[in-house]
Amino acid sequence: MSDETRGREDAAQDAEACAEALESLDRIALDELSLSDLAVDAQDEVREGTEDEGSDAKDASDEAEAEEDDSKDDVQSESASGEETALLGSLPADDSLTRELPGLGSAPAVDETIAMGDIPLPSVPSAREAKARHHKMSPKRRNLMVAGVVAAALVAGGAGYAAWNGYQQEQAAIAAVNAHTMMSVQIGVHAAGLDCSTGSKIPVQVSGQDSDGSSVSETLYVDEHGRGIKLLPGDYTLSIAGSPIAADGTIYTVPTTKAQVSVKSDGQDLSAQASFKLKVPSADTVTDDQIDAAAKYAEEGGASSAAVAKVLQQAATARRDAAVNAMSSREAQAARDADARHKATNLYQLDIPVEWYGKVATWQNGNTLCIYLASDSNTPIVTLVAVRDGESFTPDKGDTVLGAASLGNGYTVYASGPVYPYVVPQTINGRTQDPVSTYPMDTAIDLVELTTGNRYTYSQIKNVLVGKDGKADAATKLETDYLAQILMPSIKAQD
């Protein structure tokens, strides 16, 4: 075989390979795939199965004819090329840049002497050739190409699934880490006067189950703001385990309430679900057991050290003892006062009203007892006289019967005296309607307030309740009502 013939065959094979490559690229694009192509393939497979031998012979003949035509075309192309090369040399510079191609119009010219060289360019197959090659493609090859496209789609889908699965795994890993991470939470606490920087912290009992299903039961400590608890995510029950100790030794009443909470995130505020109020009891009622329990929690974690816990315990004890002593002193004084207020005769006994104590004094003569203004012994407030039942009682001149109390032993005690809410305003105003005497303003005020129990001021008595015109009945009622409340009920028969 000559070199020229071999060159033409190589060029034809290169063109065929290029066409097949272009066809493969076209088939790989999913948008070029169609059901019609699959139907044609199916028909081709049937046709190839029944007419395999005849088709092969015909294809061989067509290929031989195509080779002859190609050989002729090559010879003509070479001849034409030589002529064109000669003609291009005589053209102007501008005209040599472009040339007319049949059916394509004007296109940029390429120096064919350089572009073509000795390498034959592959030709683009005609529509008939492309269709013939498509028909010649074996079913196995087409199936492989379809499988390649499907595989590419699966790879793309697999990449998306892998990305989603990776995200899910990342989130699961984060959740797993969080499930084993201690979360700080805040609860609500109210303890008046407590400063945990100088006193001890509040012990909180925590029980429940964490996210791993493990049971939890421990005592944690929070400051006066409810901060200090760290827990794994889970569901818990919180309660106050004991009292903290303030720097001044204050012990608190431990609330009995419990709170159910769920810990889900770090920094979670549980004040709405878990809030506790620690009240301050009277210091004299605090027991040694309460102080010891508070000191125990302070030593175990509520205080910065055991030494600090000991100091707080001593402060609590000292505060309690001082309160007890003060209460004892008050009780002793109250007893002395009660004894001083208690008066007795042979037939009856009574207690001077607390409101009067310290402002009045008494003198006694047999079964007669007089209560008078402490600053003026000549100014009696009320005089008590025991009278046998059935006998009449007449008060001193200028006095009015203000009340009576039956002893139940055959005697009745009568209370009498001036109606100061009426007498005093009249006297101060210079009226002469049987005044007992004249009084300095301070004394007048004391007398009016004592006989009305400080329920009204002198100005009210003078200007509103009684008035300058004098209303004796209204004034008398003010005094008798008050004495009926504070003095007469205390009068009892002597034991």
C-alpha positions as CSV (number, residue, x, y, z in Angstrom):
1,M,0.0,0.0,0.0
2,S,1.4,3.5,-1.0
3,D,2.0,6.2,1.6
4,E,-0.6,8.4,-0.1
5,T,-3.3,5.7,0.3
6,R,-2.3,5.0,3.9
7,G,-2.5,8.7,4.7
8,R,-6.0,9.0,3.3
9,E,-7.2,6.0,5.3
10,D,-5.6,7.5,8.5
11,A,-7.4,10.7,7.8
12,A,-10.7,8.9,7.4
13,Q,-10.2,7.0,10.6
14,D,-9.4,10.2,12.5
15,A,-12.5,11.9,11.2
16,E,-14.6,8.9,12.2
17,A,-13.1,9.0,15.7
18,C,-13.8,12.7,16.0
19,A,-17.4,12.1,15.0
20,E,-17.8,9.3,17.6
21,A,-16.3,11.6,20.3
22,L,-18.7,14.3,19.4
23,E,-21.6,11.8,19.5
24,S,-20.5,10.5,22.8
25,L,-20.4,14.0,24.3
26,D,-23.8,14.7,22.9
27,R,-25.2,11.5,24.5
28,I,-23.7,12.2,27.9
29,A,-25.6,15.4,28.2
30,L,-28.8,14.4,30.0
31,D,-30.9,17.0,28.2
32,E,-30.1,15.3,24.8
33,L,-31.5,12.0,26.0
34,S,-35.0,11.2,24.9
35,L,-37.4,8.4,24.8
36,S,-37.4,8.6,21.0
37,D,-33.7,7.7,20.9
38,L,-34.3,4.7,23.1
39,A,-37.2,3.7,20.8
40,V,-35.0,4.0,17.7
41,D,-32.3,1.9,19.6
42,A,-34.8,-0.8,20.3
43,Q,-35.9,-0.9,16.7
44,D,-32.3,-1.0,15.6
45,E,-31.6,-3.9,17.8
46,V,-34.5,-5.9,16.3
47,R,-33.4,-5.0,12.8
48,E,-29.8,-5.8,13.5
49,G,-30.8,-9.1,15.0
50,T,-32.7,-10.2,11.9
51,E,-30.7,-8.6,9.1
52,D,-27.2,-8.7,10.6
53,E,-25.5,-10.4,7.6
54,G,-27.1,-8.3,4.9
55,S,-26.6,-5.1,6.8
56,D,-22.9,-5.8,7.3
57,A,-22.4,-6.5,3.6
58,K,-24.2,-3.3,2.6
59,D,-22.2,-1.3,5.2
60,A,-19.0,-2.7,3.7
61,S,-20.0,-1.7,0.2
62,D,-21.0,1.8,1.4
63,E,-17.7,2.2,3.2
64,A,-15.7,1.3,0.1
65,E,-17.7,3.8,-2.0
66,A,-17.2,6.4,0.7
67,E,-13.4,5.8,0.6
68,E,-13.3,6.2,-3.1
69,D,-15.2,9.4,-2.9
70,D,-13.0,10.6,-0.2
71,S,-9.9,9.8,-2.2
72,K,-11.2,11.8,-5.1
73,D,-12.2,14.7,-2.9
74,D,-8.7,14.7,-1.4
75,V,-7.1,14.9,-4.8
76,Q,-9.4,17.7,-5.8
77,S,-8.7,19.4,-2.5
78,E,-5.0,19.2,-3.0
79,S,-5.3,20.7,-6.5
80,A,-7.6,23.4,-5.4
81,S,-5.4,24.2,-2.5
82,G,-2.4,24.7,-4.7
83,E,-4.4,27.0,-6.9
84,E,-5.7,29.0,-3.9
85,T,-2.3,29.3,-2.5
86,A,-1.0,30.9,-5.8
87,L,-4.0,33.2,-6.0
88,L,-3.8,34.4,-2.4
89,G,-0.3,35.6,-3.1
90,S,-1.6,38.2,-5.6
91,L,-4.5,39.5,-3.5
92,P,-4.3,42.7,-1.5
93,A,-3.5,42.6,2.2
94,D,-7.1,43.2,3.3
95,D,-8.6,40.7,0.8
96,S,-6.2,37.9,2.0
97,L,-7.7,38.0,5.5
98,T,-11.1,36.5,4.5
99,R,-12.6,34.2,2.0
100,E,-16.1,33.1,1.0
101,L,-17.1,29.6,2.0
102,P,-20.1,28.0,0.4
103,G,-23.2,28.5,2.6
104,L,-21.2,30.1,5.5
105,G,-20.7,33.6,4.2
106,S,-17.6,35.5,5.1
107,A,-15.3,34.0,7.8
108,P,-11.9,34.8,9.2
109,A,-9.1,33.4,6.9
110,V,-6.4,31.1,8.2
111,D,-3.1,30.6,6.6
112,E,-3.8,27.1,5.3
113,T,-0.1,26.4,4.4
114,I,0.6,26.6,8.1
115,A,-2.7,25.3,9.6
116,M,-3.0,22.3,7.4
117,G,0.6,21.3,7.3
118,D,1.1,17.6,6.7
119,I,-1.6,16.6,9.2
120,P,-5.0,15.8,7.6
121,L,-7.9,17.5,9.4
122,P,-10.8,15.2,10.4
123,S,-14.0,16.0,8.5
124,V,-17.4,16.4,10.2
125,P,-19.6,13.5,9.3
126,S,-22.7,14.2,7.3
127,A,-26.2,13.5,8.6
128,R,-26.3,10.2,6.7
129,E,-23.0,9.1,8.0
130,A,-23.9,10.0,11.6
131,K,-27.2,8.1,11.3
132,A,-25.4,5.1,9.8
133,R,-22.9,5.1,12.6
134,H,-25.7,5.4,15.2
135,H,-27.3,2.4,13.6
136,K,-24.0,0.5,13.6
137,M,-23.5,1.1,17.3
138,S,-23.9,-2.2,19.1
139,P,-26.5,-2.6,21.9
140,K,-23.8,-3.4,24.3
141,R,-22.1,0.0,23.6
142,R,-25.3,1.9,23.9
143,N,-26.2,0.2,27.2
144,L,-22.8,1.1,28.5
145,M,-23.3,4.7,27.6
146,V,-26.7,4.8,29.3
147,A,-25.3,3.1,32.3
148,G,-22.6,5.8,32.4
149,V,-25.1,8.5,32.4
150,V,-27.1,6.8,35.2
151,A,-23.9,6.3,37.1
152,A,-23.1,10.0,36.7
153,A,-26.5,10.9,38.1
154,L,-26.1,8.5,40.9
155,V,-22.7,10.0,41.7
156,A,-24.2,13.5,41.8
157,G,-27.1,12.2,44.1
158,G,-24.7,10.3,46.2
159,A,-22.6,13.5,46.7
160,G,-25.8,15.3,47.9
161,Y,-26.7,12.5,50.2
162,A,-23.2,12.4,51.6
163,A,-23.3,16.1,52.3
164,W,-26.7,15.8,54.1
165,N,-25.6,12.7,56.0
166,G,-22.4,14.6,57.0
167,Y,-24.5,17.5,58.3
168,Q,-26.7,15.1,60.2
169,Q,-23.7,13.4,61.7
170,E,-22.2,16.8,62.7
171,Q,-25.4,17.8,64.4
172,A,-25.6,14.5,66.2
173,A,-22.0,14.9,67.3
174,I,-22.8,18.4,68.7
175,A,-25.8,17.0,70.5
176,A,-23.7,14.3,71.9
177,V,-21.1,16.8,73.1
178,N,-23.8,19.0,74.7
179,A,-25.4,16.0,76.4
180,H,-22.1,15.5,78.2
181,T,-21.4,19.2,78.8
182,M,-22.2,20.8,82.2
183,M,-24.8,23.6,81.7
184,S,-24.9,26.6,84.1
185,V,-28.4,27.6,85.2
186,Q,-29.9,30.3,87.4
187,I,-32.8,30.0,89.8
188,G,-34.8,32.6,91.8
189,V,-33.9,33.1,95.5
190,H,-35.0,35.8,97.9
191,A,-33.1,36.1,101.2
192,A,-33.3,39.5,102.8
193,G,-29.9,40.8,104.0
194,L,-27.9,37.9,102.5
195,D,-24.6,38.7,100.8
196,C,-22.8,35.5,99.9
197,S,-19.5,37.3,99.5
198,T,-19.4,37.7,103.3
199,G,-21.9,35.0,104.4
200,S,-22.4,31.5,103.2
201,K,-24.2,30.4,100.0
202,I,-27.6,28.8,99.8
203,P,-27.5,24.9,99.6
204,V,-29.8,23.5,96.9
205,Q,-30.8,19.8,96.8
206,V,-30.8,18.5,93.2
207,S,-32.3,15.1,92.3
208,G,-33.4,13.6,89.0
209,Q,-32.0,12.1,85.9
210,D,-29.6,13.4,83.3
211,S,-29.7,12.9,79.5
212,D,-27.6,9.7,79.9
213,G,-30.3,8.2,82.1
214,S,-28.1,8.4,85.2
215,S,-29.7,9.2,88.5
216,V,-28.6,12.5,90.1
217,S,-28.7,13.4,93.8
218,E,-26.4,16.1,95.1
219,T,-26.2,19.4,97.0
220,L,-25.1,22.4,95.0
221,Y,-24.8,26.0,96.1
222,V,-26.1,29.3,94.7
223,D,-25.4,32.9,95.7
224,E,-28.0,35.5,96.6
225,H,-28.8,35.9,92.8
226,G,-29.5,32.2,92.3
227,R,-26.3,31.6,90.3
228,G,-23.8,28.7,90.8
229,I,-25.6,25.5,89.7
230,K,-24.1,23.5,86.8
231,L,-25.8,20.3,85.5
232,L,-25.9,18.0,82.6
233,P,-29.0,18.3,80.4
234,G,-31.9,16.4,82.0
235,D,-35.0,16.7,84.2
236,Y,-34.5,17.6,87.9
237,T,-36.3,18.4,91.2
238,L,-34.8,21.4,93.1
239,S,-35.4,22.3,96.7
240,I,-33.6,24.4,99.4
241,A,-31.6,22.0,101.6
242,G,-30.8,24.3,104.5
243,S,-30.3,27.8,105.6
244,P,-27.3,30.0,104.7
245,I,-25.7,32.2,107.4
246,A,-25.5,35.9,106.8
247,A,-22.4,37.8,108.0
248,D,-24.4,39.2,111.0
249,G,-25.4,35.7,112.0
250,T,-28.9,35.7,110.5
251,I,-30.4,32.3,110.1
252,Y,-33.3,31.8,107.6
253,T,-36.4,29.7,107.6
254,V,-36.0,26.9,105.0
255,P,-39.0,26.8,102.5
256,T,-40.5,23.4,101.9
257,T,-41.5,24.0,98.2
258,K,-40.0,22.0,95.4
259,A,-39.6,22.8,91.7
260,Q,-39.5,20.6,88.6
261,V,-37.1,21.9,85.9
262,S,-35.6,20.7,82.6
263,V,-32.1,21.8,81.8
264,K,-31.6,22.2,78.0
265,S,-29.0,24.9,77.4
266,D,-26.1,26.7,79.0
267,G,-27.0,29.9,80.8
268,Q,-30.6,28.9,81.1
269,D,-32.7,31.1,83.5
270,L,-35.0,28.9,85.5
271,S,-36.3,31.7,87.8
272,A,-39.8,31.4,86.5
273,Q,-40.0,27.6,87.3
274,A,-37.8,27.5,90.4
275,S,-38.1,30.5,92.8
276,F,-37.6,30.2,96.6
277,K,-38.2,32.8,99.4
278,L,-36.2,32.4,102.6
279,K,-37.8,34.3,105.4
280,V,-36.1,35.7,108.5
281,P,-37.6,34.4,111.8
282,S,-37.4,36.2,115.1
283,A,-33.8,35.7,116.2
284,D,-34.8,34.5,119.7
285,T,-36.7,31.6,118.2
286,V,-33.7,30.1,116.4
287,T,-32.6,26.8,117.8
288,D,-29.2,25.2,118.2
289,D,-30.1,22.5,115.7
290,Q,-30.9,25.1,113.0
291,I,-27.6,26.8,113.6
292,D,-25.7,23.6,113.5
293,A,-27.4,22.5,110.3
294,A,-26.6,25.8,108.6
295,A,-23.0,25.6,109.8
296,K,-22.7,22.1,108.3
297,Y,-23.8,23.2,104.8
298,A,-21.5,26.3,105.1
299,E,-18.5,24.0,105.9
300,E,-19.3,21.5,103.1
301,G,-19.4,24.1,100.3
302,G,-21.3,27.2,101.3
303,A,-18.4,29.0,102.7
304,S,-14.9,29.5,101.3
305,S,-13.3,27.4,104.1
306,A,-14.1,25.6,107.3
307,A,-12.7,28.4,109.3
308,V,-15.1,30.9,107.7
309,A,-17.9,28.5,108.4
310,K,-17.0,28.4,112.1
311,V,-16.9,32.2,112.3
312,L,-20.4,32.4,110.8
313,Q,-21.7,29.7,113.2
314,Q,-20.4,31.8,116.1
315,A,-22.0,34.9,114.7
316,A,-25.4,33.1,114.4
317,T,-25.1,31.8,118.0
318,A,-24.2,35.2,119.3
319,R,-27.1,36.8,117.5
320,R,-29.6,34.3,118.8
321,D,-28.3,34.6,122.4
322,A,-28.5,38.4,122.2
323,A,-32.1,38.2,120.9
324,V,-33.0,35.8,123.7
325,N,-31.5,38.0,126.3
326,A,-33.3,41.0,124.9
327,M,-36.6,39.2,124.9
328,S,-36.0,38.1,128.5
329,S,-35.4,41.6,129.4
330,R,-38.5,42.8,127.7
331,E,-40.6,40.1,129.3
332,A,-39.1,41.0,132.7
333,Q,-39.9,44.6,132.2
334,A,-43.4,43.8,131.0
335,A,-43.9,41.8,134.1
336,R,-42.8,44.6,136.3
337,D,-45.0,47.0,134.3
338,A,-47.9,44.7,134.7
339,D,-47.3,44.4,138.4
340,A,-47.1,48.2,138.6
341,R,-50.3,48.6,136.6
342,H,-52.1,46.0,138.7
343,K,-54.0,47.5,141.6
344,A,-56.1,45.8,144.3
345,T,-58.4,46.6,147.2
346,N,-60.1,44.2,149.7
347,L,-63.1,43.7,147.3
348,Y,-61.8,44.1,143.7
349,Q,-58.7,44.4,141.5
350,L,-57.9,46.0,138.2
351,D,-55.2,46.9,135.7
352,I,-54.3,50.4,134.8
353,P,-54.7,50.7,131.0
354,V,-51.5,50.4,129.0
355,E,-52.2,53.7,127.3
356,W,-52.3,55.4,130.7
357,Y,-49.2,53.7,132.2
358,G,-46.5,56.1,133.1
359,K,-48.8,59.1,132.8
360,V,-51.0,58.4,135.9
361,A,-50.6,57.6,139.5
362,T,-53.0,56.2,142.1
363,W,-54.0,56.6,145.8
364,Q,-56.2,54.1,147.7
365,N,-58.4,54.4,150.7
366,G,-60.2,51.2,151.7
367,N,-62.3,50.1,148.7
368,T,-61.9,53.5,147.0
369,L,-59.2,53.8,144.4
370,C,-58.4,57.1,142.6
371,I,-56.4,57.4,139.4
372,Y,-55.0,60.9,138.8
373,L,-52.7,62.7,136.5
374,A,-49.1,61.9,137.4
375,S,-47.9,65.5,137.1
376,D,-50.8,66.9,139.2
377,S,-52.2,64.9,142.2
378,N,-55.1,67.4,142.5
379,T,-56.4,66.4,139.0
380,P,-58.2,63.1,139.3
381,I,-59.1,61.3,136.1
382,V,-61.4,58.7,137.5
383,T,-62.4,57.5,141.0
384,L,-63.6,53.9,141.7
385,V,-65.9,53.1,144.6
386,A,-67.3,49.7,145.6
387,V,-71.0,49.9,146.6
388,R,-73.1,47.0,148.0
389,D,-75.8,45.9,145.6
390,G,-79.1,47.7,146.3
391,E,-77.4,50.8,147.7
392,S,-77.4,54.0,145.7
393,F,-74.2,55.9,144.5
394,T,-73.8,59.7,144.3
395,P,-70.6,61.0,142.7
396,D,-68.8,64.1,144.1
397,K,-69.8,67.5,143.0
398,G,-68.8,68.2,139.4
399,D,-68.3,64.5,138.6
400,T,-70.3,62.2,136.4
401,V,-70.9,58.5,136.6
402,L,-68.7,57.2,133.7
403,G,-69.4,53.4,134.1
404,A,-70.2,50.5,136.5
405,A,-68.9,46.9,136.9
406,S,-70.7,44.2,138.9
407,L,-68.3,42.0,140.9
408,G,-70.7,39.2,141.3
409,N,-70.1,39.0,145.1
410,G,-72.8,41.4,146.1
411,Y,-70.9,44.6,145.2
412,T,-70.7,46.9,142.2
413,V,-67.8,49.2,141.4
414,Y,-68.8,52.7,140.1
415,A,-66.4,54.9,138.0
416,S,-66.9,58.7,138.2
417,G,-65.0,61.8,137.3
418,P,-65.0,65.1,135.4
419,V,-66.1,64.9,131.7
420,Y,-62.8,66.4,130.6
421,P,-63.7,66.5,126.8
422,Y,-66.4,69.0,127.9
423,V,-64.9,70.7,130.9
424,V,-61.5,71.5,129.6
425,P,-62.5,73.4,126.4
426,Q,-65.0,75.4,128.4
427,T,-62.4,76.4,131.0
428,I,-59.8,77.3,128.4
429,N,-62.3,79.5,126.7
430,G,-62.9,81.3,129.9
431,R,-66.4,80.0,130.3
432,T,-67.8,79.9,133.9
433,Q,-70.2,77.0,133.6
434,D,-69.1,75.3,136.9
435,P,-65.5,74.8,135.9
436,V,-63.5,72.6,138.3
437,S,-60.4,74.7,137.9
438,T,-58.2,76.2,135.2
439,Y,-55.5,74.2,133.4
440,P,-52.3,75.0,131.6
441,M,-52.6,74.0,127.9
442,D,-50.2,71.0,128.2
443,T,-52.4,69.6,131.1
444,A,-55.6,70.3,129.1
445,I,-54.2,68.4,126.2
446,D,-53.1,65.4,128.4
447,L,-56.5,65.2,130.1
448,V,-58.5,65.3,126.8
449,E,-56.3,62.6,125.2
450,L,-56.2,60.3,128.2
451,T,-60.0,60.3,128.6
452,T,-60.5,59.6,124.9
453,G,-57.6,57.2,124.5
454,N,-55.7,59.5,122.1
455,R,-58.4,58.9,119.5
456,Y,-59.0,62.7,119.2
457,T,-56.8,65.7,119.7
458,Y,-57.6,68.7,121.8
459,S,-58.4,70.8,118.7
460,Q,-60.9,68.2,117.5
461,I,-62.6,68.0,120.8
462,K,-62.8,71.7,121.1
463,N,-63.8,72.7,117.6
464,V,-65.6,69.7,116.1
465,L,-66.8,67.0,118.5
466,V,-67.9,69.3,121.4
467,G,-67.6,72.8,120.1
468,K,-67.3,76.1,121.9
469,D,-71.0,76.2,122.7
470,G,-70.6,73.1,124.8
471,K,-72.3,69.8,124.2
472,A,-72.1,67.9,127.4
473,D,-73.9,64.8,126.2
474,A,-71.6,64.3,123.3
475,A,-68.5,64.9,125.4
476,T,-69.7,62.5,128.1
477,K,-70.3,59.8,125.5
478,L,-66.8,60.1,124.2
479,E,-65.3,59.4,127.6
480,T,-67.7,56.7,128.8
481,D,-67.3,54.8,125.6
482,Y,-63.5,54.8,126.0
483,L,-63.5,53.8,129.7
484,A,-66.0,51.0,128.8
485,Q,-63.3,49.6,126.5
486,I,-60.1,50.0,128.4
487,L,-60.8,50.2,132.1
488,M,-64.1,48.7,133.2
489,P,-63.5,45.2,131.7
490,S,-60.4,44.8,133.9
491,I,-62.3,45.3,137.2
492,K,-62.7,41.9,138.8
493,A,-63.7,40.6,142.3
494,Q,-60.7,40.0,144.6
495,D,-59.8,36.3,145.0
